[in-house]
Amino acid sequence: MHDPVPRLPSLLEAVLSVGTDLELRATLQHIVDAAAELTEARYAALDMTDPGRDGLTGIRTAERPEPPEPPEPPESTESPELPELPELVVPIHVDDEVFGDLRLAGKRDGPFTDEDEQLVRVLATQAGIAIGNARLYETARQRERWIEGAAAVTTALLSGESAADALMTVAERARRLAEASAGVILQPTEDGGMEIVTASTLDDPGDIVGVVIEPGSPVLEQLLGGEPVFIDDTATDPRMTTRVRHRFGPSMMLPLQAGGRLLGTLALPRRRGGRPYTAVERLLATQFASQAALALVHAEAQHSRERLAVYEDRDRIARDLHDLVVQRLFATGMMLESTQRRSAGTGDTDKDVHAMLGHAVDELQSTVQEVRTAIFALQQPPADAPTTFRGKVLREAAGAGAVLGFQPSTRFIGAVENRLAEPVAGRLLTALRRALTAASRRAGVSRVEITVDVTAPLPDGRPGVRLTVFDDGEAGNGHAEGGDSEGGGAEGGAGTTVTWQSPL
């Protein structure tokens, strides 16, 4: 046996090189390369005992060299066997377990010596430590990513997303964390199956959404019972029966369950031929699914509380509206009664009576219009942005009300939804926004009236729309907005009126 001391520098260099990287695959490659260089082997490989644990296949330096040419055969009918290349095999232990075998072959200057084996065993000892450290580092990184992902999902779900957006958030984030080709949410169907309701994929998910796992499928009992299902190859597993199974390989199907309630299943399939999920990935994904399910339940509860608050506010508005309507109708009734008495007892002219009756009718029409506007506002979905023109006008009024400290009065005259085209509606909303901003800056404003009239013709007789914004504050400069608008502002001691007109 040769003295290994002359090769000690090479050994020290090899030992140091295997610990220079914390990433597991890079660490394994360093080990294989260092072993080949240390022994002058043309071929080196690391065959892992359990490749699925770390999601890696064997590590190689190069293709196995061809054995030397056999000698000329003797004159015989029998074919000689090709000689095998001598190999040096040294196991690598990590935490008292055999991680794999380090195989070396094709030494350049002859067979492997005892010195070579000694050097490789020292290297294998250090390699076991480096692999253990790399495993710990990789596990810590994975846990950090999954925890950050779960926190991001929780934050997004509690920020007020709709139910469909919430499910897509969970599917998208899980797909990225798991490095899967798809993130899929399934929910139970009425007939006892499960249907894909949300899908996040690298490609078009259109042909995946709507796929159903029919009742009687072997995996349904586990899924509906809230148990995770881990599949090595979706395409060939007999338990999988969907029409899209052929495109996927390793997969995880994880219950979205919180408080004993099953919300659905999160499926994370990888492409065919993809690396299998490791035990750590399965554990972290299962924990993520539990956290996501809890966040979905909390988000649903938060939305319910918000809807309840809206309904309570609507009850208050209804009571206030009731008081307002009763007051106006009572006042109008007294006005009519007074008019009747005056016309009978004082001999007022028909002109005076007509004027008072006209004023009473205007008050009744105004009351009816405000009641209709209030009812329309109450009919808007509580958590959705308005999509109709009326809803957008009311939203602008509500925004101005937050600044003014009171709610502007809003009236609509004519079929505004049917007659207003989108470009005109957009310009009108811009003009309204500027008029309300100007009103909020004037002093002494205690009343703002908004009127949108689609029955008002333009001066040249063309059909048009007129926006009028009146406030009772100190007089300012009225203005007209829009390139095709006509009209302007009127001002005086009674307040400021801004008028905007446009063809329909």
QUIHU-V966596 format. One record per backbone hydrogen bond with DSSP energy under -0.5 kcal/mol. NH is the residue of the N-H (numbers start at 0). CO is the residue of the C=O. E is the energy in kcal/mol with one decimal. If there is no record, write none. Layout:
BEGIN
nh->{NH/NH}
co->{CO/CO}
e->{E/E}
END
This chain:
BEGIN
nh->{5/6/7/10/11/12/13/14/15/16/17/18/19/26/27/28/29/30/31/32/33/34/35/36/37/38/39/40/41/41/42/44/45/46/46/47/48/49/50/52/53/53/54/55/58/60/75/87/89/91/92/93/96/98/98/99/100/101/102/102/103/104/105/107/109/116/117/118/119/120/121/122/123/124/125/126/127/128/129/130/131/132/133/134/135/136/137/138/139/140/141/142/143/144/145/146/147/148/149/150/151/152/153/154/155/156/157/158/159/160/165/166/167/168/169/170/171/172/173/174/175/176/177/178/178/179/180/181/182/183/184/185/186/188/191/193/194/195/196/196/197/199/200/201/207/208/209/210/212/213/216/218/219/220/222/223/224/225/226/228/230/233/234/235/236/239/244/246/247/248/249/250/251/252/253/253/255/256/257/260/261/262/262/263/264/265/266/266/267/269/271/273/281/282/283/284/285/286/287/288/289/290/291/292/293/294/295/296/297/298/299/300/301/302/303/304/305/306/307/308/309/310/311/312/313/314/315/316/317/318/319/320/321/322/323/324/325/326/327/328/329/330/331/332/333/334/335/336/337/338/339/340/341/342/343/344/345/346/347/352/353/354/355/356/357/358/359/360/361/362/363/364/365/366/367/368/369/370/371/372/373/374/375/376/377/378/379/383/391/392/393/394/395/396/397/398/399/400/401/402/402/403/404/407/408/410/412/413/415/418/419/420/424/425/426/427/428/429/430/431/432/433/434/435/436/437/438/439/440/440/441/441/444/445/448/449/450/451/452/452/453/453/456/457/460/464/465/466/467/467/468/469/470/471/473/477/484/489/491/494/495/496/497/498/499/500/501/503}
co->{2/3/4/6/7/8/9/10/11/12/13/15/16/22/23/24/25/26/27/28/29/30/31/32/33/34/35/35/104/105/104/102/58/44/100/45/98/98/47/49/49/50/50/50/45/43/73/103/101/99/90/96/93/91/96/91/46/89/44/100/87/42/85/39/106/112/113/114/115/116/117/118/119/120/121/122/123/124/125/126/127/128/129/130/131/132/133/134/135/136/137/138/139/140/141/142/143/144/145/146/147/148/149/150/151/152/153/155/156/155/161/162/163/164/165/166/167/168/169/170/171/172/173/174/175/174/268/268/199/266/197/264/194/192/188/212/186/210/184/194/184/182/198/180/204/204/195/207/193/211/213/238/216/216/218/219/220/222/221/252/250/248/247/232/232/236/241/243/244/269/270/230/267/228/251/265/263/254/260/257/259/255/260/255/185/253/183/264/251/249/246/270/277/278/279/280/281/282/283/284/285/286/287/288/289/290/291/292/293/294/295/296/297/298/299/300/301/302/303/304/305/306/307/308/309/310/311/312/313/314/315/316/317/318/319/320/321/322/323/324/325/326/327/328/329/330/331/332/333/334/335/336/337/338/339/340/341/341/341/348/349/350/351/352/353/354/355/356/357/358/359/360/361/362/363/364/365/366/367/368/369/370/371/372/373/374/376/380/387/388/389/390/391/392/393/394/395/396/397/398/399/399/400/405/447/449/451/411/413/414/415/418/420/421/422/423/424/425/426/427/428/429/430/431/432/433/434/435/436/437/437/438/441/443/469/408/467/410/450/465/412/451/454/461/457/501/452/499/450/465/497/448/495/446/442/475/481/496/494/491/470/489/468/487/466/485/464/462}
e->{-0.6/-1.0/-2.6/-2.0/-2.9/-2.5/-2.2/-2.9/-2.4/-1.9/-1.4/-1.0/-1.3/-2.4/-2.5/-2.1/-2.2/-2.0/-2.3/-2.7/-2.6/-2.3/-2.1/-2.3/-2.5/-1.8/-0.9/-1.8/-0.5/-1.3/-2.1/-2.3/-2.6/-0.5/-2.3/-0.6/-2.6/-0.6/-0.5/-1.4/-0.6/-0.6/-1.0/-1.5/-1.8/-1.9/-2.1/-2.6/-2.2/-2.8/-0.5/-3.2/-1.1/-2.8/-0.8/-1.2/-2.4/-3.0/-3.1/-0.7/-2.1/-2.4/-0.8/-1.9/-1.0/-2.0/-2.5/-2.5/-2.6/-2.2/-2.1/-2.4/-2.7/-2.1/-2.0/-2.4/-2.2/-1.4/-2.4/-2.9/-2.1/-2.3/-2.5/-2.6/-2.2/-2.5/-2.8/-2.7/-2.4/-2.5/-2.5/-2.7/-2.3/-2.4/-2.6/-2.6/-2.6/-2.4/-2.5/-2.4/-2.4/-2.4/-2.3/-2.4/-2.4/-2.7/-2.0/-1.0/-0.8/-0.6/-2.4/-1.9/-1.9/-2.3/-1.9/-2.4/-2.8/-2.3/-2.2/-2.1/-1.8/-2.3/-2.5/-0.6/-0.6/-2.2/-1.6/-1.2/-2.7/-2.7/-2.7/-2.8/-2.4/-2.3/-1.5/-1.7/-2.7/-2.8/-2.4/-0.7/-1.4/-3.0/-0.5/-1.2/-1.8/-1.9/-2.7/-2.1/-3.6/-0.8/-1.6/-0.6/-1.3/-0.7/-2.5/-3.4/-1.0/-1.7/-3.1/-2.7/-2.8/-2.5/-1.4/-0.7/-1.7/-1.6/-1.1/-1.3/-1.6/-3.8/-0.5/-2.6/-0.6/-2.7/-0.5/-3.5/-2.9/-1.0/-2.2/-1.6/-0.5/-3.2/-0.7/-1.0/-2.5/-3.5/-3.0/-0.6/-2.8/-3.2/-0.9/-2.2/-2.3/-2.1/-2.8/-2.5/-2.0/-2.2/-2.3/-2.4/-1.9/-2.3/-3.0/-2.4/-2.0/-2.3/-2.4/-2.1/-2.4/-2.8/-2.3/-2.4/-2.6/-2.6/-2.1/-2.4/-2.5/-2.6/-2.5/-2.4/-2.2/-2.7/-2.6/-2.3/-2.4/-2.1/-2.0/-2.6/-2.8/-2.2/-2.7/-3.2/-2.5/-2.3/-2.5/-2.9/-2.5/-2.4/-2.6/-2.8/-2.6/-2.7/-2.9/-2.6/-2.3/-2.2/-2.4/-2.5/-2.8/-2.5/-2.5/-2.2/-2.8/-2.7/-1.4/-2.7/-2.4/-0.6/-0.9/-2.1/-2.6/-2.2/-2.3/-2.6/-2.5/-2.1/-2.1/-2.4/-2.3/-2.1/-2.2/-2.7/-2.6/-2.3/-2.6/-2.4/-2.3/-2.3/-2.4/-2.4/-2.5/-2.4/-2.4/-2.3/-2.1/-1.2/-1.2/-0.6/-2.0/-2.3/-2.6/-2.0/-2.1/-2.3/-2.5/-2.3/-2.2/-2.3/-1.5/-0.8/-0.6/-3.0/-2.5/-0.5/-2.9/-2.5/-3.1/-0.5/-1.9/-2.0/-1.5/-0.6/-2.6/-2.5/-2.0/-2.5/-2.3/-1.8/-2.3/-2.7/-2.5/-2.0/-2.4/-2.6/-1.9/-2.4/-2.2/-2.2/-0.9/-0.6/-0.7/-0.9/-0.7/-0.5/-2.9/-3.5/-2.6/-2.3/-0.5/-2.7/-2.5/-0.5/-0.7/-3.1/-2.4/-2.5/-2.7/-3.4/-2.6/-0.5/-2.7/-2.7/-2.5/-1.6/-2.7/-0.7/-1.3/-2.6/-1.5/-1.6/-2.7/-3.1/-2.8/-1.2/-2.7/-0.5/-1.7/-1.6}
END
